[in-house]
């Protein structure tokens, strides 16, 4: 069985890399993303999934195997989920089985934890000083320490588990740009005001934080051995900001992070939620066939292909609402049209952002079946 799975792994990994390179392949890759769906599909509580990182890996692989012939996973499970989110946004995350029902979805509880004076703390002493101040306010530090310990020890085994099961990993971990962390720490309303009221101080803090955004990505690759990383964007979307703000506080930082990763042989996966349509052309400033655009259903994926042509692969983009409220025929028709309009070369089929907790199993199964029916070249 191990030899057979190694054969599958090589075939599937080749499909993924060929899609990034716009090479003709036998089939458009089918990529799983269903973080909370996987435990529900396999009968595990969200409580266990959130607090037991090894069980989260195992149940995700089991869900992929049950679904059928998928090629890989968009982002591999990485640590204690609520702590990973808290570390990204300096926000409290309500945990199933502790703050919520055991099978509820974790929830980000954002509020202002960072003050205006903390910009000076970052500028003078760095991001670590800010983390030491804010994290005890928003999380159980014993859980955070357990998360960090697992990232140093357990994360290195995950890629091997997926490979032994025959699956590739598109991205092994995630980073972002300073905007996202500061926005979560200040709260969205306060931070957006800061961009107007004290732009120079915000930029100075961002410039101090930027090397950490790059280093955390490189460190994760060193641990996992998977040379690709999510570069996430949420509040940084084009639809959220005026062009003059986006051009100053967003794109230069994405460009720097992506350029540094590419120079190190790491593929940036732009996991961009919300609508980025206004600024998609900026991706043409990065080297061709070195990145993946991974929208969530709000960016016009057909517009993205028209603008980017064969410059940047696209991974997506079945909307969450179709998985939760649609029918297998809805899924099938969406995949048919997506391959026709955006592929087959340079396309990786995947849920937009993430399949939701309440995705219907028959719709997820239809997603895999349709990728084979319409994705075969």
N, C-alpha and C positions, 0 to 999 in steps of 0.2 A: 504493500500500500504506500509506503514511504517513497519508493521509486516512482510509482505512478503519480503521486502528488507533486514530486519534484518536476516531472514532465509537465504537469498542468501549470505549475508555477512559472516555468520558463516560457511556456506558450502565452500565458496571461501577462507576464511582465513585458514580453515582447510587444504584445498588443498595446499596452499602455504607453510604452516608449515610442512606438510607431505613431500613435495618435498625436503625441506631442510634436513629433517631427513631420507630421503631415504626409506620412508614407502610406502607400496602399497596403491595406491589411485584409485579413480574411473576414474580420468582423469588428464592428465598433465595440470598444470595451464597455462592459457593464460594471458600473462601480456602485458598491453598496454604501449608503449612509443612512443609518437609522439608530442613532445613539440610544434614545429611550425606547424605541420600538423593539430593539433586539431582546432586552430582558422580558418585556411584556409578551412578546411572541413565543418565548421559550419558558414562560411561567416563573420567572424570577422577579422579586419585588424591586422597585426602584431604590428602596432603602439599601438592599444588599448591593445592588449595582453601583450605587454612589460611594459606598464605604469600603468595598472589597475590590481593589483594582485588579487582582488576578482573576477573580470570578467574572469581572466585567469583560476582560479579554476573552475568557473561555466562552462566555455566553454569546458574545458577538460572533465569534468563529462558528459556534453551533448554529446561530441564526442564519448566517451566510450559507452554510452547508445545507440547511433545510430549505432555503429559498431556491437553490438550484445552482446553475453554472454561472456564477458571477466571477468577474476577473480580479476584483480587489476591493479594497475599502478606501474611501476618500481620506479620512483621518482616523488613525488607529486610536483605540482607547489609551488614555495617558493619565494615570494616577487617579486620585480621589476627585471626581468631577466637580463638586462644589468648590473645593479648594483651588482647583485650576482656574475656575471662573473668578473667584475672589482675587487670586493673584494677578489676573489680567486687568481687573477693573477697580480694585480696592473697594469692592462693594460686598455687603453681606449677602450670602446665598442661603435661602431657606432650604433645609435638607429633608427629604422624605424620611419619615419614621422618627424624626426629631422635632422639626418645626411644622411638619405637614403629615398627612396620612402616608402610610408606608409605601403606597403605590402611586402617589401623586408625583407630578413633575416638579423638579427643583425650580426655584424662582429667585431671580435676582431682585433684591430689595435695595434699590439705590437711594442714597441720601447724601447730603453734604458731609463728608468727613475731613476733607482737606480744606484748609483756610487759605486766604490770600497770602498770609505770611509764609505759608509752606512753599511757595515758589522760591523764596529766598533759601529755604532749607535745601531744596533740590539743587539750586545753583551753587550753594556754598559747600554742600556735603554729599550730594549725589542721590541717586534713586534709592540706594540701600537705606539711607537715613529716613526717607519718606516711608518706605515699607516698614521699617521698625516702629515708626510712630503710628501708622494707620492700621496695619494688619491686626494688632490686638483689639482694635475697636470693632472689627467687622467679622472676626472668625474665632473659632476655638483653635488656639495655637498648637495644642497637641495634635489636632487633626492636620493642621498645616505642616507641622514637622513630620508627621507620618507620610503626608503627600510628597514632601521634598525628599525624604529618605527613599521612598519607592521610585521616584524619578531617577535617583542615582543608582539604584540597584536592580529594581524590577523591570524598568523600561528597556534595558538592554536585551531582555529575553523575548520581548513581544514580537519583534520582526521575525525571529526564528520560529515562533509558534505559528504565525500566519504563513510563513513559507512552508513549514511542515504540513500545513493543511492545504497548501496549493494556491494561496492567494497572495497577490501583490499589495503593497501599501503605497498609495499615491502620495500621502504626506504623513510624516512621522510625528510632528508636533506643530505648535503654532507660535507665532509672534505677531506683533503689530507695530504701530508707530506710537510715539509718545502721546499724541492727541487722544487716543482711545483711553489710556490709563488715567490721564488727567481729567478727562471728561467724566469718567466713572467716579473718580475721587471727589471732584468738586460738585458733581451732579450736572446734568446737561444744561439746565437753565443758567446756573451760575457760571459755568465754563464758557458758554457762548457769549455771555456778557463780558467775561474776561478778555475774550478775543478782541473786543472793541475797546474796552477800557484800559487795558494794560498789555497791548500786543507785544511790546518789546520784552517785557518780563516773561510772558508765556513762551515766546520763542527762545529766550535764553535758557529756560528750564528744559524745553524740548531738546535743545542742542546738547545739553548735558546728558539727557536720558537716551539719546539715539544710539550711542555705542552699545548700551545694554540690550536694546531691542535686537541688534545684530548678533551680539555675543550669545544671547540666550538661544537663538536659532542654531548657531553653529555648534554650541555645546550639546544641544539635543541630537543633532545629526551625529556627533561623535559618540553619543551613548547608544543610539538606535542603529546606526549604520545605514539608515535610509536617507539618501541625499535629496530630500525635498521637504518643504516646510510651508504650512499655511502662513500667509501674510494677511491677517484679517482686517476687514474694514466694516464698520457698522455705522457709528455716528459721523464718520468721515465721508459719507456718500455725497455725491454731487447734488442730489436733491435736498440735502440738509443744509448746504452752505452756499453763500454768495461766492461767485468766481474769485474775487480778490482774496477772500479768506482761504479758499481751497488751494489757490495757487501759492499761498504763503505757508500755510500750516499743514497742508496735507500732501500734495504731490511731491514736493522736494524730499520729503521723508520717505514716502513709498519708493521713490526712485533710488534713493541712497541705500535703503535696506535691500531692495531687489538687486541692485548693481553689485553690492558686496556679496550677496549670496551667489549670484551667477558667477562672479569671479572666483568663488571658492568651489565651483562645480555643484552647487545646490539649486534645485528648481524651485522658484517661488510659485506657490499656488495662491493666487489672489482670491481669497474667499471673501467676496464683497456682497454684503446684504444691502437691501434698499436699491434705489435707482441711481446708477452711475452713468446713464446714457450721455449726459452732456460732455463728459470728459474721457470717454473710451479711447479716443484717438491718442491720448497721451501714452498709452501702452506701446505705441509705435516708436517711442523714444528709446525703448529697451531693445536688446538684441532679439532678432527673430528666432522663433522656435525654441525659446529658453524658458518660457513661462506658461502657466495655465490660468485662464480666467474662469472663476467658479462663482457665477451669480446665483441669486436665490429665487428668481421668478419675477422680480420687480424690474430688473433691467431688461430691456427688449433684446432678447438673445439674437434675433434675426438682424437687428440693427448692429449688434456687436460683430456678427460675422461679416456684414457688408463693410464695416469700417476696418476691421482687422484682417480680413481676407485670410491669407495663409501665413500670417505673421505670428499669431498667438492661438494656441489650442484653447478650446472651450469645453468645460465640464459642467453638464447640467442636463435638464433644468426642469424636471417634472415638479410642478408646484405642490406644496403641502396639502392644499385644499383638494386636489384631485385624489391624493392618497387617502385622505380622511373621509371625503364626502362623495367622491366619484364612484365609478364602476370600473370593472376590468376593461370594458370596451372604451371608456374614456381614457384610461391609461394607454391602451393599445393605440388609439387614434393619435394621442399626443406624441407618442414615440415615433409612429409612422411619419408624422409631419415634421418632427424635429430632425430626424435623419435626412429627410428629403431637403429641408431648407438650410440646415446648418452643417451637415456632414456629407458623405461619410468620413472623409479625411479630416483630421484635426478636431474630432468630436469624441468626448467620453460621456456616455450616458450615465446620469446620476440624478437623484432627487435634488431639487432646488434647495440649497442650504442643508436641510436634513429632513428625512421622513419623520412625521410627527409621532408622538406617543400613541395617538389614536388612529394611526394608519390601519386600514383594513388589510388583514393578511392576504386576502385574495387579490388586492390591488398591488401589493408588493410582489406577489408571485407573478402577476400579469406583467409587471415592469420587467422582470427578468426574462419571461417568455417572449415579450415583444421585442426586447433588445436582440434576441436571436432571430426572430422572424424578420425584422426590418433592418437590423444592423449588419446582416451578412452581405458581404460584397460579392 
